[in-house]
Structures are given as C-alpha cells and as structure tokens.
Amino acid sequence: MTTMNAPSTPVVPERKSLVSQVAGNRRFLIAVGLLVCAIVGWYVLVWWLGFALDKQPVPWPDGPNGVVVDKDFQMTSFPEMFPAIGPKYMLLSSRRWEHPIPEREAIMYLPEDTRLELGIGRSSDAPRRVDRKSNWYLSRKYGDVRPQGVNGIHFWHLDITYYTGAADLVAHVPGRCMVAAGATPLGDKLLTWDLPDNALGWKTARVVRSVFQSTDPQGQQSNVVQYYTFSINGRNEHDWKKIRLTLTADVRQKYVYFGKIQFAPLAPNIENLDAADEAARQFFAATLVEAAWKFPAADTVEALNQSFTSSKSSN
C-alpha cells in the first residue's frame, strides 16, 4: 500500500522593516556617508578658495609725499635727490649732477610686454589707476655725489614695484630673472640693517643679497650683486614664499599689497662683498626713507581689513 505525503505548506519569509533593511546594509550606509561628506567638503572648499582668493586693492598713499603714477604705470613722484639722510644720492639725469646723462638712461621705462610679464599694466590696472589702486613700478639710476662714494661704489640701479588686490601675483626675485638671463647663482645671504626713522616705522630691515657670476659676449666673467626686500601690508619681509602664502592662504587679509625694493651697484665686477654690503646699507637707508612714503603703512591696511570684518559681522 502506497502512502501519499501531504503537500508541504510554503514558508513565507519574515518581512523586515525598512529601517532594519537599511541598517543591515552597512556598506551602503558608509558609501552614502562618504558621498555626502565629499559633496559638502567640495562646496566648502570652493567657497573657501573663492573667499581666500578674492582680494581687494590697497590705495596708494596720498598727500605731498604720496604716489603719482603715469599712464605707463611708472611712479613719477620719487625724488631726484634723497635729502633725508643728506644730499648724497641724485638721479643721474639731474641738473645738479656734475656730469648729467640723458634722462632715457636714468629713468628707464619698461616695454609693455615686459610690464605685462611682471603683472603691471594688466587690463585690471587700467580702471584702477584712476582710482589710485593699480600696480606700478619705478626703475632709475642714482649716483653718490661724494667724490669717494662708499668703498669705491658710486652708481646704483633702483627698482621699486607695488602690487595690490590680487592673489595670483608672483614676487619676482633676482634668482629667477638673473638665472633666466644666463647668470650662475653663487648664493644668497640674509643681512639685517638698522634704519633711520621712516614712515613705515621699520627699526630694522632684513635684506637678501644675491650674488651671480655672469659672462659677457667676449667670455669675460664677473660677479654681479643684487639686493632686495619686501613690504607686505606695511611690514618688512625678505622671504618671497611668505609673500605668496599671505596673498593666497590668509583669509583674514582681504586687503593686501606687497612692494619690493631691489637695488644693485653699477660696477663691472664686485670682488669685495663686505665692502659692497656697507655701500648698499647706506644707499638703502637713504632710499627707504623716501620709499616708505610710497607704501601704505601697516595700520592703514589693518584698518581696511578690520572695516571689512566688521561689515561682514553686521550682515
């Protein structure tokens, strides 16, 4: 006799709640969490970069010792003579100079393509020049009127540049342009010099001395010396990398500028660096007393940044 098995009752799986299903899929939750964090982080990064890189220009100093810039973006209000320390240095084209040279050799205008490469006279500068907020430069040759000069050095090439209101500007230093011109770098040295009273209130300045070996077309080698330092928002700074960091990363600084003072002895070959340093120290002391009037002071820039912070807080 054959026994028939009764059909089995199908087992219905237990239904899980939606919360249980989602909670059970940990990998899914982790993936969603990472995606949300990535999206939020991206928007925060974009906002922060936009805020950090949105810099505002600092107006040039005004008044009798202030800044005047011509249509070619050269500052024209720098004196022909430095009388603050004593009438020792004069523009070489000055009528007071015993042997004046043509003005085109003493006051040097940069070609437009060179200015644009240096970030001066760009499209953003044209409207800002009228508002006294553009970038500008000065390039001149001065002479020491004393018969002996200082340690035999009589003539100097002076460059002053002013950059403001942008985070993409590069602080140019001799280590770039001199090497690009074919010179061989022989090393830098940081010098600290005491200063006379000046409009920026600097008691000392840290100045970089760069030495290069150049070779003329005849194969003659000589040592070339360049000196430079910066004003970043009215404070002395010698390191161009810190200039870049302040311009790009410091969100507290909405109004920014930096100015560079660069100078070099006009001599065929510098053999005694200590003697050149002493001559440079005296020339810089006289130069800074005049240049300090052309750069906004630290308290001026701080007031601009504080006003911006206060306006953001009130909104």
ChimeraX attribute file (.defattr): number of C-alpha atoms within 10 A of each C-alpha:
attribute: neighborCount
match mode: 1-to-1
recipient: residues
	/A:1	3
	/A:2	4
	/A:3	5
	/A:4	6
	/A:5	6
	/A:6	6
	/A:7	6
	/A:8	6
	/A:9	6
	/A:10	6
	/A:11	6
	/A:12	6
	/A:13	6
	/A:14	6
	/A:15	8
	/A:16	9
	/A:17	9
	/A:18	9
	/A:19	8
	/A:20	10
	/A:21	11
	/A:22	13
	/A:23	12
	/A:24	11
	/A:25	10
	/A:26	11
	/A:27	11
	/A:28	12
	/A:29	13
	/A:30	11
	/A:31	11
	/A:32	12
	/A:33	11
	/A:34	12
	/A:35	12
	/A:36	12
	/A:37	11
	/A:38	12
	/A:39	11
	/A:40	11
	/A:41	12
	/A:42	12
	/A:43	11
	/A:44	12
	/A:45	12
	/A:46	11
	/A:47	11
	/A:48	14
	/A:49	14
	/A:50	11
	/A:51	15
	/A:52	19
	/A:53	19
	/A:54	17
	/A:55	21
	/A:56	18
	/A:57	19
	/A:58	24
	/A:59	23
	/A:60	24
	/A:61	19
	/A:62	13
	/A:63	9
	/A:64	8
	/A:65	15
	/A:66	16
	/A:67	20
	/A:68	19
	/A:69	19
	/A:70	11
	/A:71	10
	/A:72	16
	/A:73	23
	/A:74	22
	/A:75	20
	/A:76	15
	/A:77	15
	/A:78	18
	/A:79	13
	/A:80	17
	/A:81	20
	/A:82	21
	/A:83	15
	/A:84	16
	/A:85	15
	/A:86	9
	/A:87	13
	/A:88	18
	/A:89	25
	/A:90	21
	/A:91	25
	/A:92	27
	/A:93	22
	/A:94	18
	/A:95	12
	/A:96	13
	/A:97	16
	/A:98	10
	/A:99	9
	/A:100	13
	/A:101	14
	/A:102	10
	/A:103	14
	/A:104	10
	/A:105	12
	/A:106	19
	/A:107	20
	/A:108	14
	/A:109	17
	/A:110	17
	/A:111	9
	/A:112	14
	/A:113	11
	/A:114	12
	/A:115	17
	/A:116	13
	/A:117	10
	/A:118	18
	/A:119	17
	/A:120	26
	/A:121	24
	/A:122	15
	/A:123	10
	/A:124	13
	/A:125	19
	/A:126	17
	/A:127	11
	/A:128	15
	/A:129	20
	/A:130	11
	/A:131	11
	/A:132	18
	/A:133	21
	/A:134	25
	/A:135	30
	/A:136	27
	/A:137	23
	/A:138	21
	/A:139	19
	/A:140	22
	/A:141	24
	/A:142	26
	/A:143	24
	/A:144	20
	/A:145	18
	/A:146	11
	/A:147	8
	/A:148	10
	/A:149	15
	/A:150	17
	/A:151	13
	/A:152	12
	/A:153	18
	/A:154	19
	/A:155	22
	/A:156	22
	/A:157	17
	/A:158	21
	/A:159	17
	/A:160	20
	/A:161	22
	/A:162	22
	/A:163	25
	/A:164	25
	/A:165	23
	/A:166	19
	/A:167	21
	/A:168	12
	/A:169	17
	/A:170	15
	/A:171	18
	/A:172	12
	/A:173	18
	/A:174	19
	/A:175	17
	/A:176	11
	/A:177	11
	/A:178	19
	/A:179	14
	/A:180	10
	/A:181	9
	/A:182	12
	/A:183	21
	/A:184	17
	/A:185	18
	/A:186	12
	/A:187	10
	/A:188	15
	/A:189	11
	/A:190	15
	/A:191	14
	/A:192	12
	/A:193	15
	/A:194	12
	/A:195	18
	/A:196	14
	/A:197	14
	/A:198	17
	/A:199	16
	/A:200	21
	/A:201	16
	/A:202	17
	/A:203	12
	/A:204	13
	/A:205	21
	/A:206	17
	/A:207	23
	/A:208	21
	/A:209	22
	/A:210	21
	/A:211	23
	/A:212	20
	/A:213	18
	/A:214	19
	/A:215	13
	/A:216	9
	/A:217	6
	/A:218	6
	/A:219	8
	/A:220	8
	/A:221	14
	/A:222	17
	/A:223	20
	/A:224	23
	/A:225	24
	/A:226	20
	/A:227	25
	/A:228	23
	/A:229	22
	/A:230	26
	/A:231	23
	/A:232	26
	/A:233	25
	/A:234	24
	/A:235	16
	/A:236	22
	/A:237	20
	/A:238	19
	/A:239	17
	/A:240	16
	/A:241	12
	/A:242	13
	/A:243	22
	/A:244	17
	/A:245	11
	/A:246	19
	/A:247	28
	/A:248	20
	/A:249	15
	/A:250	12
	/A:251	16
	/A:252	13
	/A:253	24
	/A:254	25
	/A:255	24
	/A:256	24
	/A:257	29
	/A:258	27
	/A:259	27
	/A:260	24
	/A:261	20
	/A:262	22
	/A:263	24
	/A:264	21
	/A:265	25
	/A:266	17
	/A:267	15
	/A:268	10
	/A:269	14
	/A:270	18
	/A:271	12
	/A:272	10
	/A:273	13
	/A:274	11
	/A:275	15
	/A:276	18
	/A:277	17
	/A:278	14
	/A:279	19
	/A:280	21
	/A:281	19
	/A:282	15
	/A:283	25
	/A:284	23
	/A:285	22
	/A:286	23
	/A:287	22
	/A:288	22
	/A:289	22
	/A:290	21
	/A:291	22
	/A:292	21
	/A:293	21
	/A:294	24
	/A:295	26
	/A:296	25
	/A:297	19
	/A:298	16
	/A:299	13
	/A:300	14
	/A:301	22
	/A:302	17
	/A:303	12
	/A:304	16
	/A:305	18
	/A:306	15
	/A:307	12
	/A:308	15
	/A:309	14
	/A:310	10
	/A:311	10
	/A:312	9
	/A:313	8
	/A:314	6
	/A:315	5
